[in-house]
Amino acid sequence: MVFRNYQWGGAEKRNSTLWYDDNFVGTELDQQVSYAGIAKACGLKGVIARTMDELTDALNQAIIDQKNGITTLIEAMINQELGEPFRRDAMKKPVVVAGIDAADMRPQKGA
């Protein structure tokens, strides 16, 4: 299932707006992209749900289909409201990590 709100970093956006004076650098994703369409192109069943009733129906059908070997990707269209972060540490104010110095860094060796 893809929860589609046309943006990347919802939880991080919430943290940024809380702790950094509403300063947020992020991405508004292309509204023309269809994850259900991508699923169909990959041989899966792709379904878009725009309402709770459509989502309920899609989930019930996906369960039936999965029992018959048909995998479904559900693209649930949701709004862009900033929900509460899901990480336990998300509501703590960020702190500067002590002891990090650029001089301590070294290039990584190639494979």
C-alpha positions as CSV (number, residue, x, y, z in Angstrom):
1,M,0.0,0.0,0.0
2,V,1.2,3.5,-0.9
3,F,-0.2,6.4,1.2
4,R,-0.1,9.1,-1.5
5,N,0.0,12.7,-0.3
6,Y,2.2,14.1,-3.2
7,Q,5.1,14.9,-0.9
8,W,8.2,13.3,0.5
9,G,9.2,13.5,4.1
10,G,6.0,14.1,5.9
11,A,7.3,13.3,9.4
12,E,10.6,15.1,8.7
13,K,8.6,18.1,7.4
14,R,6.7,18.2,10.7
15,N,9.9,18.2,12.7
16,S,11.4,20.9,10.6
17,T,8.4,23.2,10.9
18,L,8.4,22.7,14.7
19,W,12.1,23.1,15.4
20,Y,13.4,25.3,12.6
21,D,11.0,28.2,12.4
22,D,8.9,26.7,9.6
23,N,12.0,26.3,7.4
24,F,11.6,23.2,5.3
25,V,13.4,22.0,2.2
26,G,11.6,19.1,0.7
27,T,10.0,17.7,-2.4
28,E,6.5,18.0,-3.8
29,L,6.2,14.9,-5.9
30,D,4.8,14.9,-9.5
31,Q,1.0,14.6,-9.4
32,Q,1.1,12.9,-12.8
33,V,2.9,9.8,-11.5
34,S,0.6,6.9,-10.7
35,Y,1.9,4.2,-8.4
36,A,-1.1,2.0,-9.3
37,G,-0.1,2.5,-12.9
38,I,3.5,1.5,-12.2
39,A,2.3,-1.6,-10.4
40,K,0.2,-2.5,-13.4
41,A,3.2,-2.0,-15.7
42,C,5.1,-4.4,-13.5
43,G,2.5,-7.1,-13.7
44,L,0.6,-6.5,-10.5
45,K,-2.9,-5.3,-9.9
46,G,-2.9,-1.6,-9.2
47,V,-5.9,0.1,-7.5
48,I,-6.5,3.7,-6.5
49,A,-8.6,4.5,-3.4
50,R,-9.9,8.0,-2.9
51,T,-12.4,7.5,-0.1
52,M,-12.6,5.3,3.0
53,D,-15.3,3.2,1.3
54,E,-13.0,2.7,-1.8
55,L,-10.1,1.8,0.5
56,T,-12.2,-0.7,2.5
57,D,-13.4,-2.3,-0.8
58,A,-9.9,-2.4,-2.2
59,L,-8.4,-4.0,0.9
60,N,-11.1,-6.7,1.0
61,Q,-10.7,-7.4,-2.7
62,A,-6.9,-7.5,-2.3
63,I,-7.2,-10.1,0.4
64,I,-9.4,-12.3,-1.8
65,D,-7.0,-11.8,-4.8
66,Q,-3.9,-12.6,-2.8
67,K,-5.4,-15.9,-1.8
68,N,-5.7,-16.6,-5.6
69,G,-2.1,-15.5,-6.3
70,I,-2.8,-12.0,-7.4
71,T,-0.8,-9.3,-5.7
72,T,-2.3,-5.8,-5.4
73,L,-0.7,-2.4,-4.8
74,I,-3.3,0.0,-3.4
75,E,-2.5,3.7,-3.9
76,A,-4.5,5.4,-1.1
77,M,-5.0,9.1,-1.9
78,I,-4.7,11.2,1.3
79,N,-4.4,14.9,2.2
80,Q,-1.2,16.8,2.9
81,E,-1.9,17.5,6.6
82,L,1.1,17.0,8.8
83,G,0.4,14.2,11.2
84,E,2.2,13.5,14.4
85,P,5.6,11.9,13.8
86,F,5.7,8.1,14.4
87,R,9.2,7.9,15.9
88,R,9.6,8.1,19.7
89,D,12.5,10.6,19.4
90,A,10.7,12.8,16.8
91,M,9.3,15.3,19.3
92,K,12.7,15.9,21.0
93,K,14.5,19.0,20.0
94,P,17.6,18.1,17.9
95,V,21.0,18.6,19.4
96,V,24.4,19.1,17.9
97,V,26.5,15.9,18.0
98,A,29.7,16.6,20.0
99,G,33.0,15.3,18.9
100,I,32.5,15.3,15.1
101,D,35.4,16.9,13.3
102,A,36.0,17.0,9.5
103,A,39.6,16.1,10.1
104,D,38.5,12.8,11.5
105,M,36.9,11.8,8.2
106,R,38.7,9.7,5.7
107,P,37.8,8.7,2.2
108,Q,36.2,5.3,1.7
109,K,38.1,2.7,-0.3
110,G,36.7,1.5,-3.6
111,A,35.1,-1.9,-3.9
